[in-house]
């Protein structure tokens, strides 16, 4: 007769759960100046394009973004935006060096990390309609440490729909006539550093 070993089964279950959690949560690195494998696995091999990191991220992941300016597209399609993912934290303000291993290592004021809709010719007329968009998601979606600028859908740089998100320590640069955020049935928990007029 086989004997049921409860302690061994409990340990096995715990180990499987730990492995599962580890596999599910990841830190994805982005640095427009990185020259490595472009797979997001480290600062050395960081994605050059934030869109690649957003496409790879799943619930529980964090995206760490090095200083520099990031555009929703390398083309001229004004309808393309950065789209936040459910349960993913996006953190700017890093230098992009291998010694940065904690969120506390970043300084978003010094290492300015910009999401810009300036995708066409100089001037706002052909910029991205929305620099950042977010669809239906839970309350663990975070945007932290970015400067957001140059949207052109009647000035609505950020569009969010039926969500709860946290926007922390972000600088929004707006023209005097611009609306900052368009919100539909949403709760946005804002801890904004500053809304800055460009005019």
C-alpha distance (Angstrom), angle and dihedral (degrees) to the residues before:
residue distance angle dihedral
X1 . . .
X2 3.80 . .
X3 3.78 115.2 .
X4 3.83 119.6 -137.3
X5 3.78 109.1 -124.0
X6 3.78 103.3 -158.3
X7 3.81 96.1 -179.4
X8 3.80 93.0 52.7
X9 3.77 92.0 47.7
X10 3.80 90.9 48.5
X11 3.80 91.1 50.6
X12 3.81 91.3 48.0
X13 3.80 91.2 50.3
X14 3.79 90.9 48.8
X15 3.79 92.3 50.5
X16 3.79 92.1 48.9
X17 3.79 90.5 49.4
X18 3.79 91.3 49.5
X19 3.79 91.7 50.1
X20 3.80 91.0 47.6
X21 3.81 92.8 50.8
X22 3.79 91.2 46.7
X23 3.78 91.8 51.2
X24 3.79 92.3 47.0
X25 3.82 98.4 51.6
X26 3.78 119.1 59.8
X27 3.77 141.2 160.8
X28 3.80 111.4 -127.5
X29 3.80 117.9 -161.3
X30 3.81 127.3 -145.5
X31 3.79 126.6 -172.7
X32 3.80 121.3 156.1
X33 3.82 89.2 -153.7
X34 3.83 98.2 49.8
X35 3.78 116.0 121.0
X36 3.80 101.6 -167.4
X37 3.79 133.9 95.4
X38 3.84 94.1 -47.8
X39 3.81 92.0 -134.0
X40 3.82 101.0 119.0
X41 3.79 94.8 -120.7
X42 3.83 97.5 121.8
X43 3.77 141.6 -7.9
X44 3.79 88.7 -91.4
X45 3.81 92.4 52.4
X46 3.79 96.8 31.8
X47 3.77 122.4 152.2
X48 3.78 111.0 -101.0
X49 3.81 91.8 -150.2
X50 3.81 122.7 57.9
X51 3.81 88.8 -149.8
X52 3.81 89.9 65.9
X53 3.79 90.7 54.1
X54 3.80 92.3 48.6
X55 3.80 89.8 50.8
X56 3.81 91.4 51.4
X57 3.82 97.9 43.5
X58 3.80 123.8 101.7
X59 3.80 133.7 -174.8
X60 3.80 110.6 -57.1
X61 3.80 96.4 22.6
X62 3.78 125.5 122.8
X63 3.80 124.9 -144.3
X64 3.81 114.7 -151.8
X65 3.79 113.9 -161.6
X66 3.81 126.4 -163.4
X67 3.79 123.8 -138.7
X68 3.79 118.1 -76.3
X69 3.78 139.6 77.1
X70 3.80 122.0 -63.5
X71 3.79 125.6 -167.5
X72 3.82 127.8 -157.8
X73 3.79 90.3 -125.2
X74 3.79 139.8 7.2
X75 3.80 87.7 -139.0
X76 3.78 132.7 60.4
X77 3.82 103.3 -97.4
X78 3.81 102.9 131.1
X79 3.82 93.0 -164.3
X80 3.83 93.9 66.7
X81 3.81 115.6 99.6
X82 3.76 139.1 168.5
X83 3.82 103.3 -95.1
X84 3.80 119.5 -153.8
X85 3.80 117.3 -132.7
X86 3.79 126.9 -133.9
X87 3.81 112.2 -91.4
X88 3.80 94.6 -1.6
X89 3.80 122.9 130.0
X90 3.81 116.1 -148.1
X91 3.80 114.1 -161.3
X92 3.80 127.2 -173.1
X93 3.78 130.8 -176.6
X94 3.78 102.1 76.9
X95 3.80 125.1 133.9
X96 3.80 90.3 -143.0
X97 3.81 100.0 -121.7
X98 3.80 126.9 136.1
X99 3.81 93.8 -114.6
X100 3.83 89.9 67.7
X101 3.80 101.7 95.1
X102 3.81 102.2 142.3
X103 3.80 133.8 54.3
X104 3.80 86.7 -121.3
X105 3.82 89.5 64.6
X106 3.79 92.4 72.6
X107 3.81 130.3 87.5
X108 3.78 111.1 -164.4
X109 3.79 93.2 -172.2
X110 3.81 93.7 55.9
X111 3.82 98.7 32.5
X112 3.79 97.0 49.1
X113 3.80 110.6 -157.2
X114 3.79 112.7 -168.3
X115 3.80 132.7 -166.0
X116 3.78 104.0 -160.3
X117 3.78 133.8 -175.2
X118 3.80 92.0 -160.8
X119 3.80 94.9 118.7
X120 3.79 103.3 138.4
X121 3.77 136.0 35.7
X122 3.78 120.1 -24.6
X123 3.79 110.9 -72.1
X124 3.78 133.7 49.3
X125 3.82 100.6 -88.8
X126 3.83 97.0 92.3
X127 3.81 99.2 29.2
X128 3.82 125.3 125.3
X129 3.78 111.7 -72.2
X130 3.80 91.6 -133.6
X131 3.79 121.7 12.7
X132 3.81 91.4 -162.1
X133 3.80 132.1 22.5
X134 3.78 133.6 179.0
X135 3.81 129.3 -169.1
X136 3.80 131.4 -164.8
X137 3.80 110.7 -36.1
X138 3.80 145.3 135.4
X139 3.76 131.3 -91.1
X140 3.82 100.1 -88.6
X141 3.78 95.9 77.6
X142 3.80 110.3 114.1
X143 3.80 136.1 -176.7
X144 3.79 110.3 -170.1
X145 3.78 134.0 169.1
X146 3.80 105.8 10.2
X147 3.77 140.4 126.9
X148 3.81 109.8 -138.8
X149 3.77 119.0 -162.4
X150 3.82 149.5 151.6
X151 3.82 104.9 38.1
X152 3.80 117.7 158.0
X153 3.83 114.2 -167.2
X154 3.79 94.3 113.1
X155 3.78 83.3 -49.7
X156 3.79 96.5 -56.5
X157 3.79 102.7 141.0
X158 3.79 96.7 171.8
X159 3.81 126.0 39.4
X160 3.80 121.2 -172.5
X161 3.79 128.1 178.5
X162 3.83 128.0 -164.5
X163 3.77 97.0 -26.3
X164 3.76 146.4 117.1
X165 3.79 112.4 -134.2
X166 3.78 136.4 162.8
X167 3.78 118.7 -131.8
X168 3.80 108.9 -170.1
X169 3.81 131.2 179.6
X170 3.79 96.3 -11.1
X171 3.78 128.5 149.1
X172 3.80 117.2 -143.7
X173 3.80 116.1 -160.3
X174 3.79 110.5 -159.0
X175 3.78 139.4 171.4
X176 3.77 113.4 -116.6
X177 3.82 92.5 -103.9
X178 3.77 97.2 46.4
X179 3.76 127.5 112.7
X180 3.78 107.8 -137.1
X181 3.79 105.2 -146.7
X182 3.78 133.4 8.6
X183 3.81 111.6 -147.3
X184 3.80 129.9 -170.4
X185 3.85 117.4 -174.4
X186 3.78 90.6 -31.8
X187 3.77 142.3 131.8
X188 3.77 116.0 -143.8
X189 3.80 118.1 -172.3
X190 3.78 101.9 -152.0
X191 3.77 125.8 -166.6
X192 3.78 95.1 169.1
X193 3.76 121.6 -179.9
X194 3.77 94.6 -157.6
X195 3.78 147.3 -22.5
X196 3.78 105.7 -143.6
X197 3.79 126.3 -164.1
X198 3.79 115.8 -137.0
X199 3.81 91.8 -155.8
